[in-house]
């Protein structure tokens, strides 16, 4: 009988830890990369074939600016010159069909040569004039993020 109580306590602790890890949204970021000529860089995702903003999950011990730079380089080969502004924070539970994630979206001045770096995630990279973006068929809620950006909004959704 005395052994059962510690086992129950350990089981309860394990359930609590797993609940904290798996029942909380994951933090990610999307980047609206602006080339010197004003075009916006998008990637075509392999998982759904749709156009998308570059971005991804924030790694443990990483801040948002570092995640923005890392994800942009990993997906497009481009460098961030300057993060211009916060476009919004998007947290709707259904914004990403894979998981509940909170996405911090920023606009960034970028430079370099566009080249697919992550062949597992990215099929294609292309720069679009703001007037000819591929909408509304985009991954996740990226069409909304781009519309908010183009309208000069800072959104909390």
C-alpha positions as CSV (number, residue, x, y, z in Angstrom):
1,X,0.0,0.0,0.0
2,X,2.7,2.6,0.8
3,X,4.2,2.1,-2.8
4,X,0.9,2.9,-4.5
5,X,0.8,6.6,-3.3
6,X,4.2,7.5,-4.8
7,X,3.3,5.8,-8.1
8,X,0.0,7.7,-8.2
9,X,1.9,11.0,-7.4
10,X,4.4,10.3,-10.2
11,X,1.6,9.4,-12.6
12,X,-0.3,12.6,-11.8
13,X,2.9,14.6,-12.2
14,X,3.6,13.0,-15.6
15,X,0.1,13.7,-16.7
16,X,0.5,17.4,-15.7
17,X,3.8,17.7,-17.5
18,X,2.4,16.1,-20.7
19,X,-0.7,18.4,-20.5
20,X,1.5,21.4,-20.3
21,X,3.6,20.3,-23.2
22,X,0.9,19.0,-25.5
23,X,-2.1,21.1,-24.6
24,X,-0.6,24.5,-25.2
25,X,-0.1,26.3,-28.5
26,X,3.3,26.2,-30.2
27,X,4.9,29.6,-31.1
28,X,5.9,30.2,-34.7
29,X,6.6,33.1,-37.0
30,X,5.9,34.1,-40.5
31,X,8.0,36.6,-42.5
32,X,6.7,39.0,-45.2
33,X,10.1,39.3,-47.0
34,X,10.4,42.5,-49.1
35,X,13.1,42.6,-51.8
36,X,14.8,46.0,-52.6
37,X,12.5,46.3,-55.6
38,X,9.4,46.0,-53.4
39,X,8.4,42.5,-54.4
40,X,7.2,40.0,-51.8
41,X,8.9,36.6,-51.6
42,X,6.6,33.5,-51.2
43,X,7.4,29.8,-51.1
44,X,5.3,27.0,-52.5
45,X,4.9,24.3,-49.8
46,X,5.4,20.6,-50.6
47,X,2.8,19.4,-48.1
48,X,-0.2,21.2,-49.7
49,X,1.2,22.7,-52.9
50,X,0.0,26.2,-51.9
51,X,1.9,29.4,-51.7
52,X,2.9,30.5,-48.3
53,X,4.9,33.0,-46.3
54,X,8.3,31.7,-45.2
55,X,8.4,30.8,-41.5
56,X,8.2,28.1,-38.9
57,X,8.4,27.2,-35.3
58,X,10.5,29.1,-32.7
59,X,13.2,26.8,-31.3
60,X,13.8,26.4,-27.6
61,X,16.0,29.2,-26.3
62,X,15.4,31.3,-29.5
63,X,13.8,34.7,-29.7
64,X,11.5,35.8,-32.5
65,X,14.1,37.9,-34.4
66,X,16.5,35.0,-34.5
67,X,13.7,32.6,-35.6
68,X,12.7,35.0,-38.4
69,X,16.3,35.2,-39.7
70,X,16.9,31.4,-39.4
71,X,13.6,30.4,-41.0
72,X,14.0,32.8,-43.9
73,X,17.5,31.6,-44.6
74,X,16.5,27.9,-44.2
75,X,13.6,28.2,-46.6
76,X,14.7,30.8,-49.2
77,X,18.4,31.5,-48.9
78,X,17.7,35.2,-48.2
79,X,19.2,37.3,-45.5
80,X,17.2,39.7,-43.3
81,X,18.6,43.3,-43.5
82,X,16.0,44.8,-41.1
83,X,12.8,43.7,-39.4
84,X,10.6,46.7,-40.2
85,X,7.5,46.1,-38.2
86,X,5.1,43.7,-36.4
87,X,2.2,42.9,-38.7
88,X,0.3,40.8,-36.2
89,X,-0.1,37.9,-33.9
90,X,-2.5,35.2,-35.1
91,X,-3.7,32.6,-32.7
92,X,-7.0,31.1,-34.0
93,X,-6.9,27.4,-33.0
94,X,-7.8,26.4,-36.6
95,X,-5.3,28.7,-38.4
96,X,-2.9,25.8,-39.0
97,X,-4.4,22.4,-39.8
98,X,-1.6,20.5,-38.2
99,X,-1.4,22.0,-34.7
100,X,-2.7,24.9,-32.6
101,X,0.0,27.5,-33.1
102,X,0.4,31.2,-32.4
103,X,2.1,33.0,-35.3
104,X,4.0,36.2,-34.9
105,X,4.1,37.9,-38.3
106,X,6.7,40.5,-39.2
107,X,7.7,42.5,-42.3
108,X,11.4,42.4,-43.2
109,X,13.7,44.0,-45.7
110,X,15.7,41.1,-47.3
111,X,18.5,40.6,-49.8
112,X,20.4,37.8,-51.5
113,X,19.8,35.0,-54.0
114,X,16.5,33.1,-53.8
115,X,17.3,29.4,-53.7
116,X,15.3,26.5,-52.2
117,X,17.3,25.4,-49.1
118,X,14.9,22.9,-47.6
119,X,13.8,20.5,-50.3
120,X,11.6,18.6,-47.9
121,X,9.3,21.6,-47.2
122,X,9.7,23.9,-50.2
123,X,8.9,23.2,-53.9
124,X,9.5,26.7,-55.3
125,X,10.3,30.3,-54.4
126,X,9.0,33.3,-56.3
127,X,8.8,37.1,-55.8
128,X,5.5,38.7,-56.5
129,X,4.5,42.3,-57.0
130,X,2.0,43.3,-54.2
131,X,-0.7,43.7,-56.8
132,X,-0.3,40.2,-58.1
133,X,-0.1,38.0,-55.1
134,X,-1.6,34.4,-55.4
135,X,-4.8,34.7,-53.3
136,X,-6.9,33.4,-51.8
137,X,-5.5,29.9,-52.1
138,X,-2.6,30.1,-49.7
139,X,-1.5,27.9,-46.8
140,X,-2.8,28.4,-43.3
141,X,-4.1,32.0,-42.8
142,X,-1.3,33.6,-44.9
143,X,-3.8,35.3,-47.3
144,X,-5.2,37.1,-44.3
145,X,-1.8,38.0,-42.9
146,X,-0.8,39.5,-46.3
147,X,-4.1,41.4,-46.6
148,X,-3.6,42.8,-43.1
149,X,0.0,43.8,-44.1
150,X,-1.2,45.4,-47.4
151,X,-3.8,47.4,-45.5
152,X,-1.2,48.7,-43.0
153,X,-2.9,46.9,-40.1
154,X,-1.3,45.5,-36.9
155,X,-3.6,42.6,-36.0
156,X,-4.2,40.6,-32.9
157,X,-6.4,37.7,-34.0
